[in-house]
């Protein structure tokens, strides 16, 4: 397989092409962005940050790294890799928009056949996540950035992943080629139900899934990935809670109930939806 860094980047300040010069990326207007010694680039301008340290914290990233590297979500990664590689051109490109610590990109790289050339870009708003990703795999290009302003030139990507993330469909449509595909993974109605039943006094009624088609896209269908997961030990349970929004939504009492557990069986239930970028938009 040929895994290479995706390099068709755009300046986050003016949208112009970025060119790699030594240890930095530069645009024609002179904006410059240094490549960190760990191999990632910070392309989130300070004026576009909503906080000093946006995204997942260092501790949350470490929890996600431990949990995912243990193989707990491997069936999800396998389904995503199959969807990405289906009908993929021999030389193609893929962005993981909200890549976290890079687990799904590493799994995709491992699943890519030898005859396939794939240029990879991982982006996350958390510098701690991107730092962790860059340390674990040097082959993709890793950047700190925002889905609201992807530092990618228009119409340059064949595949785009949005894993439990914050989709910005207008930006996704802008950077995908006509015929390019968006793979979106979201929690299903029973996802981690058993954990939620422990940490919340009562579960809220499930909201109906949003059936509205994103502008610029056509649906290619969806599939459910569902399997039981047995967690052993307080650390695994704590890591799972730490990598979900439930860590902040639960009360102190709810978190204490989870912390007291030494074993937990949960249902993993996610929906993998595939959309194709329309040619006319």
N, C-alpha and C positions, 0 to 999 in steps of 0.2 A: 504494500500500500504506500501511497505517497501523501503524507499529511504535511501541509505547508502552512505558513502564516498568511492569512488574508491581509492584503496590504493596500486595498483601494479605499483608503480612509479620507475623511473630509474634516476640515478645520471646524471645531465646534463653535468658533467665533464668527466666521463668515461663510462657511460652507464650501470654501475652495478646496481643491485637491491638496492633500498632504504628501510630502515627499520625505523619505527617510534619508537623513544626512548624518552619518556617523552614529552618535548616541542620542539623536533627537529627531522629531518629526517637525517639518516646517511647511508653511504655505507661502504663496507668492507675496502676500502682504507683510510677511516677516513674523507672523505669529509662530512661536516655537514651543514645543512640548518635549521635555526630556524623557528618555527611556530609562526607567529605574534600573539599578544594578541587578534586581531580581528578574528583569525581563518584561515588565509591563509598562504601560504609558497612561498617564493621568490626563484624560480628555474631558473632564468635567470642570468648566470654568467656575471660579468661586462665586461669581454673580448668579450662577444658575443652581447653586446649592440651596437647599431649604434648611440645612443645619450644618454645623461645623464638621460632623462626622456621620453623613447619611448612610442609610442601609444597615445591614446586619453588623452587629458588633463583633469584635475579635472572639469573644466567648461563644457567640452563636455560630460563627463560622467553624470554630473548632469542634463544636457539637455536631454540626452537619457533616463535617469531614469524617469523624469517627463513625457516625451512624451509617452514612452511605458507603464508605469504604468497607464496612462489614458485610455489604451485599444485601442489606435489608430491602432496598427498592430495585434490585436488579431486574425483576420482571418488567418494571416500568421502563428502565433504560433499554431493555431488549426490544420492547414494542416501539419505542421512539426511534431507535437505530434502524429498525426495519422500515419504518415509515419514511425516514430521511433518505434511505438508500434506494427506495422503490422508484424506478424510472429516472434515476439520476444520470445526468450527462457524464461522459467519461472524465471530463475535467470540470469540476464544480466548486461551489463555495457555500459555506454555511455559517450563520451567526447564531449564537445562543444569547438571546437578549434577556439578561438576568441570570447569568451563568453560575452564580454562587461560587463555590470552590472548584468548579470545573468537572464534577463527577460525570455528568451526562455527556460532555464533550470527550472525556477520556474513554467512556464506554463506546461512543460512536467511532472514535478513532480505532479502537480495538476490533470493531465489527466491520470496518471498511475493507473490502477485498483488495488484493495486491494490485490489480489492474486499474483501480479507481484512484484518481487524483482529486484530493479534497483540500481546499484552502479554508482554514478555520479561524473564526474570530469569536472570542468570548468577552462579553461586556457585562459589567455589574456596577451599580452605584456605590457599593461598599468596597472601599480600598482594601479592607482586610480579606474579603472574599477573593478579589482579583490577585492579591499577593499570594494567597494560599494556592490558587489555581496555577499561577506562574511557577511556583516552586515545584509543583507536582508533574508538570508536563511543559516542556520548553517549545514544543512544536507549533501550537496555535499562537496567534497574536492575542494578547490579553490587554484590555483597556478598561479603565474606570470611566464610566459614562452613564448617560441617562437614556431610557427608552423614549423620553419625550423629545429628545434631540440627538438621534443616533449619529455618531461621527462617521458616517458611511456615505459614499457618493450614490446618487440615485441609480436604480435599475442595475445593481451589480451583484445581487445575491440570488442563488438558486434555492436555498432553504433557509428558513428562520425558525428557531425554537423559542417558545415562550413557556417555560416550565413553572407552574404555580406562581406566575409572575403578574406583572401589571401591563397588559397589552395596550399599546398605542397604535391602533390600526392604521391611522393616517401615515405614521412614520414607517410601519411595516410595509404598507403598500408602496411607499416612496422608494424604499431601498431594494425591494424584490424585483427581479426581472419579470416581464410578462411570462406567465406560465410557471413562475417560481411558486414554491409552496410554503405555507405557514403551518407549523405543527404546534398545537396549543394543548397543554395538559393542565387540567383543573381538577380540584377535589370533587368527587361524587357525593351523593347524599349520605352514604354510609361510611365515608372516609373517617377512620379513627373514631368511630362512634363510641366504642367502649371506653376510650380515654376521655372523650368529651362528657360521657355520662358520669364519670368520676369527678371531674374538676368543676362542672357546672351544676347548679341546683336543679335546672331543668333545661332540656334542649329546645331551642327555638324551632318552630315549624319550618320545614324546608321551603325555600323560595323556589318557584318554578324557574327552570333554566331559561336563560335569555336566548330566544330563538332568532333574534334579529341578525341578519347577515351583515358582517362588516363591509363597509363601503369599499369597493374595488376588488372584492373577492367573491368566489363561488365555492360552495361547500363540496368537498369530495367525500363527505361522510365522517363518521366517528366510530370509535370502538371503546368498550369498557375494559379496563384492566383491574381485575379484582382478585384478591388472594388473602388468606389468613397469615398473620405474622405473630410469632411468639417471641416476646422479649423477656430476657432473663437478666436479673440484676438491676439495681437501682440506677446505675450509670446509663444503661441503654434507654431506660424509660425517661430519665432526665434529659438525655440527648434528644430524644424524639420530641419532647415537649419544648425544648429550647429552640428547635428549628421550625416551629410553627407559630402562627400568630396567637395561638391559645396561651402562650407563655405570658403575654401582656393582658389578654382579655380575661383570664381567670382571676378570681379573688385570691387573697393570701391563703384562705382556708382551702380553696380548691387545689392550689399548688402544693400545700402541705399534704393533702390526701394523696396526690400523685407521688410525692417524695417518699411516702411511707411504703409504697409498693415495692416488692422484690421480684414480682413476675407479673406479666400482663399479656393477654392475647387480644390483638386488635384486628379489625378488618381494614385492609387497604383497598380503597375504591376510588379510582380516578377515571376521568374521561379524556381520551386522546382524540382531538378533532383536527381534521386536515382541511385546509382551504387553499385554493389556487388563485394566484394573482391574475386578474382579468387583463386582457390585452388592450382594451379600449380606454381604460381610465388613466 
